[in-house]
Amino acid sequence: MDERTAERLLYVDATLVEMTQLAARGRPAYDSDIAVARACQYNVIRLAADLERLGEPWIVSHPTVPWRLIKGMRNRIAHNYWTVDDDIVWDVVAHHAPRLREALTGEIDAARSVLGDH
């Protein structure tokens, strides 16, 4: 893994960690605090951008990641925000993001090693 890819993987990790922190506030916080809801939505957009920056070869080498769904969700939040389904956003933040982080743990650890960031 080169340093550029390692750095970008750590951006992905930072976004996934933030999503986990937001999810820890619970669904009632998402429903009652517009700042929490918008932070969750923003992190979905950020995750899609972080993953895209890893590049096509990396994306192709990870066929189990639902790229089309991630990109579609990003586009809906960014461009058709009035049609956003809060249940789907919450499901992404509370369930799918932690699973993605778990799936990428080995690569994230390798990225930390490459960058000397323990």
Phi and psi in degrees as a GROMACS rama.xvg file:
@    title "Ramachandran Plot"
@    xaxis  label "Phi"
@    yaxis  label "Psi"
@TYPE xy
-84.867  166.919  ASP-2
-63.9494  -35.6312  GLU-3
-63.4019  -46.7971  ARG-4
-64.1285  -41.5307  THR-5
-59.9687  -45.3947  ALA-6
-61.2866  -42.5952  GLU-7
-67.9105  -34.7332  ARG-8
-64.7435  -35.2319  LEU-9
-70.3656  -28.5947  LEU-10
-65.1585  -43.6365  TYR-11
-58.3728  -46.8253  VAL-12
-60.4296  -43.6251  ASP-13
-60.5831  -40.266  ALA-14
-66.2267  -43.9618  THR-15
-64.2474  -37.6398  LEU-16
-63.7017  -43.6533  VAL-17
-63.2294  -38.6482  GLU-18
-63.4915  -39.0834  MET-19
-63.5524  -41.0628  THR-20
-64.4766  -39.8668  GLN-21
-66.389  -41.7661  LEU-22
-61.9482  -33.1939  ALA-23
-63.5997  -20.6333  ALA-24
-72.2752  -19.3628  ARG-25
91.8569  157.406  GLY-26
-61.3476  -36.4124  ARG-27
-58.8387  -35.6136  PRO-28
-66.7207  -40.3765  ALA-29
-60.4057  -44.5038  TYR-30
-72.8019  -28.7403  ASP-31
-104.26  -15.3258  SER-32
-121.922  107.51  ASP-33
-58.9387  -30.2762  ILE-34
-65.9687  -39.1821  ALA-35
-67.74  -44.5253  VAL-36
-60.4104  -45.9953  ALA-37
-67.5527  -35.923  ARG-38
-63.8114  -40.2272  ALA-39
-63.1791  -46.2305  CYS-40
-62.6362  -44.156  GLN-41
-59.1947  -40.2747  TYR-42
-68.5627  -28.3664  ASN-43
-65.3273  -43.9017  VAL-44
-61.8246  -47.0221  ILE-45
-61.5618  -41.0335  ARG-46
-61.2332  -45.5701  LEU-47
-59.8541  -43.1136  ALA-48
-65.6472  -43.2375  ALA-49
-59.7244  -44.3223  ASP-50
-67.6634  -39.9465  LEU-51
-61.3864  -35.5348  GLU-52
-66.2649  -17.2002  ARG-53
-69.9604  -19.2236  LEU-54
94.5079  157.617  GLY-55
-58.4927  -43.9874  GLU-56
-59.3188  -40.7704  PRO-57
-66.539  -45.1716  TRP-58
-59.9381  -45.9249  ILE-59
-62.3774  -32.5838  VAL-60
-78.626  0.672192  SER-61
-127.844  67.3824  HIS-62
-68.8944  -15.4268  PRO-63
-81.552  -13.5799  THR-64
-78.0736  129.792  VAL-65
-78.2735  72.0367  PRO-66
-55.5662  -45.676  TRP-67
-61.3614  -41.2893  ARG-68
-67.786  -40.9179  LEU-69
-62.768  -47.2129  ILE-70
-65.6165  -39.9984  LYS-71
-63.135  -40.8982  GLY-72
-65.6612  -41.4121  MET-73
-59.0771  -46.0884  ARG-74
-65.1468  -39.1506  ASN-75
-63.7789  -46.1241  ARG-76
-65.1759  -42.4379  ILE-77
-74.2179  -35.8257  ALA-78
-115.506  -25.6255  HIS-79
-126.572  46.6429  ASN-80
-57.0093  -24.6234  TYR-81
-72.7861  -11.0606  TRP-82
-106.85  10.6039  THR-83
-67.0323  132.468  VAL-84
-94.372  111.484  ASP-85
-62.1306  -30.6235  ASP-86
-63.6465  -39.0018  ASP-87
-70.5891  -44.539  ILE-88
-57.8675  -47.2668  VAL-89
-62.338  -40.05  TRP-90
-62.1669  -40.0591  ASP-91
-62.8568  -49.4478  VAL-92
-67.9674  -44.7938  VAL-93
-83.6405  -27.742  ALA-94
-120.566  -49.1465  HIS-95
-74.7244  -38.7694  HIS-96
-61.7188  -46.6416  ALA-97
-61.1229  -36.7932  PRO-98
-66.0545  -40.2492  ARG-99
-64.6085  -42.0153  LEU-100
-61.7168  -42.1259  ARG-101
-61.9361  -42.935  GLU-102
-65.1439  -29.0997  ALA-103
-97.5043  3.31149  LEU-104
-52.2795  -46.7094  THR-105
-60.4207  -43.2163  GLY-106
-70.6765  -36.4939  GLU-107
-65.902  -41.7949  ILE-108
-62.8183  -41.1889  ASP-109
-63.6365  -38.2611  ALA-110
-63.1673  -41.3268  ALA-111
-61.7742  -39.941  ARG-112
-64.296  -43.8412  SER-113
-59.8405  -40.1933  VAL-114
-91.6367  -0.997138  LEU-115
67.2749  27.4253  GLY-116
-105.144  91.1955  ASP-117
